[in-house]
Amino acid sequence: MRWLDSACALHPRVFGGVVALHNAFCEWEIARNGVPCHQKTFERLLTELGFLIGEIKGTPLVSGLILKDDASTFSSTH
C-alpha cells in the first residue's frame, strides 16, 4: 500500500488510532482522485497486511503503525 510508505511510520511500540489513520488515508486517496473506503474495509486491509487491531476503552487502535506526523512527536519525547 503506497499510502503506508508515504504517510506512516512503523514501530513495534506505537499504537495508531484507526479513525485518524483512516481519515488520513481517505484524504490521501481523494487528493489523488482515488475513491476512499469505509472504515471497516480499511481495517480489513490493515489486517490483511498483518497489523493487529484492538480496542481500548472503545477506541480502535492499530499496533505498530502511526502517522509520520505523530511519530515525530513520539520520537522527540522518547
Backbone torsions as a table, in degrees:
resi	resn	phi	psi	omega
1	MET	NA	114.0	-177.3
2	ARG	-59.7	-33.0	-179.2
3	TRP	-59.7	-40.9	179.7
4	LEU	-57.7	-45.0	-179.0
5	ASP	-65.3	-36.1	-175.1
6	SER	-87.2	-28.5	-171.3
7	ALA	-118.2	-11.8	-171.5
8	CYS	-122.0	159.3	173.6
9	ALA	-121.7	143.2	177.9
10	LEU	-105.2	134.5	176.7
11	HIS	-159.9	133.0	-175.8
12	PRO	-66.2	-14.7	-176.3
13	ARG	-108.1	18.8	178.6
14	VAL	-117.5	158.1	176.0
15	PHE	-135.3	117.7	178.9
16	GLY	-96.5	143.8	177.4
17	GLY	-71.9	129.4	-179.0
18	VAL	-59.1	-42.3	-177.3
19	VAL	-62.6	-46.7	-179.8
20	ALA	-64.5	-42.9	178.9
21	LEU	-63.9	-43.7	180.0
22	HIS	-63.5	-44.4	178.5
23	ASN	-59.4	-44.5	179.2
24	ALA	-63.8	-40.1	178.4
25	PHE	-63.2	-44.9	179.9
26	CYS	-62.4	-43.2	177.4
27	GLU	-61.3	-41.1	178.7
28	TRP	-62.4	-45.3	179.1
29	GLU	-61.5	-47.2	-178.8
30	ILE	-61.9	-40.5	179.9
31	ALA	-63.2	-22.8	179.9
32	ARG	-105.8	20.3	-178.2
33	ASN	59.2	28.1	176.5
34	GLY	-90.1	-179.7	-179.8
35	VAL	-112.2	117.6	178.3
36	PRO	-68.1	156.9	-179.1
37	CYS	-110.2	168.2	174.5
38	HIS	-71.4	156.7	-178.1
39	GLN	-59.8	-39.9	-179.9
40	LYS	-63.1	-37.5	176.9
41	THR	-66.0	-42.2	177.6
42	PHE	-59.4	-45.3	178.5
43	GLU	-61.5	-41.2	178.8
44	ARG	-63.3	-42.2	178.2
45	LEU	-61.1	-43.8	178.1
46	LEU	-63.2	-42.1	178.5
47	THR	-62.3	-42.0	178.1
48	GLU	-63.7	-27.2	177.1
49	LEU	-82.9	-1.6	175.5
50	GLY	99.7	5.7	178.3
51	PHE	-82.1	142.7	175.7
52	LEU	-92.7	136.2	178.3
53	ILE	-120.6	129.0	178.7
54	GLY	-137.7	176.8	-177.3
55	GLU	-127.8	132.1	175.8
56	ILE	-124.8	117.9	-179.1
57	LYS	50.0	42.8	175.8
58	GLY	83.8	0.1	-179.7
59	THR	-105.4	117.4	178.0
60	PRO	-74.9	132.0	-177.9
61	LEU	-127.5	150.7	176.0
62	VAL	-109.0	126.7	179.8
63	SER	-78.9	129.6	173.8
64	GLY	85.0	5.6	-175.8
65	LEU	-134.0	132.9	-179.7
66	ILE	-148.9	153.7	175.2
67	LEU	-66.8	143.1	-179.5
68	LYS	-57.3	-37.9	178.3
69	ASP	-60.2	-40.1	178.2
70	ASP	-74.5	-31.5	-179.7
71	ALA	-66.2	-35.3	178.7
72	SER	-64.7	-35.5	175.6
73	THR	-68.0	-43.1	179.7
74	PHE	-62.6	-46.3	-176.3
75	SER	-69.0	-26.9	179.7
76	SER	-79.4	-16.4	-179.8
77	THR	-104.2	-9.5	-178.3
78	HIS	-126.0	NA	NA
